[in-house]
Amino acid sequence: MKPFKKKPSVKPASLLASLKTRSFRVGGYSVAVILIVVAIAVAVNALVGALPANWTQLDTTASQLFTISEETETILDNLEQDVTIYWVVQSGQEDDTLSTLLDRYAGMSSKVKVVKKDPDVYPTFVEQYVSGSIYNNSLIVESETRHTYVSYEDIYTYDYTDYYSYDVSFAGESALTGAIDYVTRESLPRMYTLTGHGEQTLSSSFQSAVEGQNIELESLSLLTADAIPEDADVILIYAPEKDLSDREKTILLEYLQSGGSLILITDPLQEGSSRPNLEALMGEYGLKSESGIVVEGSKNHYAFSSPVGLLPDYGSHEITSPLQEGGYYVYLPVAQGLTADSECRDTLSITQLLTTSSSAYSKVKGYGMETYEKEEGDIDGPFALAMAVSEVLDDGGETNLVWVSSSYLLDDQTNNQVSGGNQDFFLNCISWMCQQDSDLTIHAKTLSQEYLTVSSSASSLLTLLMVGVIPLGCLAAGIVIWVRRKKR
């Protein structure tokens, strides 16, 4: 039988001595450093989590989905009212893109608050704002002045102009900023569109764009009215097929003479047609049109190899400045030349907004032209394709007028070919006339592809480089390298 061994006892003195050893001190320091680092990491994560999303989340998306425009920054910086954004969404169904955008808005202004409302938890909440059912991820924006509803359908837009496919764009910023601007404005301007002369109607996308500027749209017939409504901030006449009557011309002239605003969009005249009253109305403000259709002689001023597909230059005006600074084109496939009357009264301020090159000319045969080449009787340019007129009245009021000589300005497909440049031009015209404090021209950001518009001369140069110069250069370099190696 083996002898029993006693369990070793730990003496306090030896334990105290072990705590003073170098290995214990090094191990203790390591544990302390680890605890400090963990504490710092927890504190930093908590701090970063509390910071606004626009400070902590970089926008690495190709189309800069979450980069907030200067227009939005200006509106948020100047907010004087508290704005609450109710995000109506079921738990677990949140749109990540919209969520990031809302975080950025809340982080940019202390007056913006985002509140999530789950319809399963608050089934009657939306009834006080919207009648009927609404889409998941929709928004209700409210201030002390008014409220508005932003449908999820307005946050994502779909373009079906291509028969075989469609393009999806994220319009969250334009929809949300427009809603904030709407609920914080004291009053809203109103635009009337004239009817009764075969006018075209604004497409749904252009109507939405105008309403997104917080401008109310109404139709107007002068067949029974004795005057333009007093709340009319601007009148739109969009591509009429027939002329004004004498009575309608008188009503419109009285409206303009009292400080009204008018946007006129026309097409070149068909053979045998005329519009003497409309031309006379424009003549009262120093504008007149030339016969025929404008053909551009400079390849830098037309697109898609079509000399009638005009890419005009910009004049100097607050309507055109944002487009010029942003590098956007206005595209007018078929247009008529406009000129100013040299004998107009001195009180008129006339500006050419869109102009052709000096190589342009007007084909007097119009739609019946058989060649783009200049022929005898054709009218030499240059021409204006859009003109603005303003006149300060004796009572301090101001008359504003814009004439654009192509209805393609408001054509959806044409607008898409210049990435929304036509629409921006139109909205800028309205904003100038309505004296808007902020003219919202925030583009929807495509989730597919954007159009790249280049002039015909640039297209020819790129083709020459890609098909001729670069391949020949590579071939020449190869030959030189081969000859040198063979000599060695």
C-alpha positions, 0 to 999 in steps of 0.5 A: 500500500502506497503512502498517502500524499498530502494535498499541497497547501498554498502559502499566502506569502508565495502567492503574493510573491507570484503576483510580483513576478515579471510574467504576471505584470506582462500578462496583466498589462495585456489583459488591461489593454484588451479590456481598454481596446474593447471598451473603446470599440464599443464606445466608437460603435455606439457613437458612430451609430448615433451619427447621421447616415450622411456622415457615416455611409459613403455613397458608392453607387454608380448613379449616386443614389444617396448623394443629396443635391444642393437644392435639397440641402438649401430647402432643408437648411432653410426650414422654419417649420418642423416636418414629420415623415411618416414611413408607412411600412410593415415590419420586415418589408422596409426598402433598404434604398429608401431607408438610407435616403430617409436616414440622410434627410433626418441627419441633415436637419434637426427639423426633419423627423422620420417616424415608422408606422406599421399598418399592422400595429396602427391600422387606422393611422393612414385614414386621417391622411389618405382614403383607401389602401396605400402601398407599402413603403409609402410616405406621409409628409406633414407640417403645421401648414398641410400634409401630402402623400408620397406613393411608393409608385412615385418613388420608383418610376418606370419608363416604357417608351421602349416596347421590348423593355423598360427603365427603372429610376429611383426618384426618392429625392425628387419626390421627398424634397418636393413633398417637404417643399409643398408642406412648408410653402405658404401658398402654391402657384397655379398654371392653366393649360388652354384648351379648345384649339386642338392643343396637345395634353401634357403626358403623365410624366410631365404632369407629375414633374410640374406637380412635383414643383408644387404647381397646381394644374388646371385646364382653361377654355376661353369659349365661355370665360370673360377673362383669365382667372385671377389665380392664374400665375401662368397660362400654357398654350401647347401646340394648338392646331387652330388659331385663336379667335379675335375674342380669345386674343383680346382676353389673352392680351388684356391678361398679359398687359396686366402682368400675366405670364404665358408659355407658348409652344408651337410647331412649324405650320402645315402647308396651307395653315396659318395663325394670324391672331396668335402671331399678332399676340406674339407681335405685341411683344416683339416676337415673330416666326419665320416660314418653314423648318430649321435645318442646321448646317453645323454638325456640332448643333444636331444629333443622330445624323439628322440636320433637323434634330437640333441641339441649340446653344444657350442664351444667358438667362436664369432659365438656361443657366442651370442647364448650361452649368449641368452640361445638359442638352435641349433636343428639338427634332423639328423646329421653326425659326423665331426672330425679334422685331427690331422696332419693338418698344423699348420697355421690352426685354427680349432674350434668345434662350435657345439658338442655332448656329450661323450656318442654320437656314429655314427650308420654306417648303417645311414638311414638304422638303425633299432635301436638306440642302439649301435651295433658292428662297430658303431663309438664312439663319441664325435663328432663335428656337426659344425666346423669353420676353419680360416687361415691367409695368407702370404699377410695378407688375411684370409680364413674362412670356416664353415662346418655344418653336417645337412641341418636341420639347415636351415629348417623353422619348425626346426628353429621355434622349437628353436625360431630362434636359427638355423637362428641366428647361420647361420647369425652369420656364415655369419657375421663372414665371411663378417667381419660385424661391426654389426651382426643383430640377432634381433628376430621378437616378436611373437603376439601369442605363443613362443616355449619352447624347453627342453631336454628329461631329463628335460621333464622327470623330469617335468613330474615326478614332475607334475604327481607324486611328487606334487600330492602325496605331496598334498595327504600326506599333506591332510592326515596329516591335517586330522589325526591331526584334528581327534585327536583333 
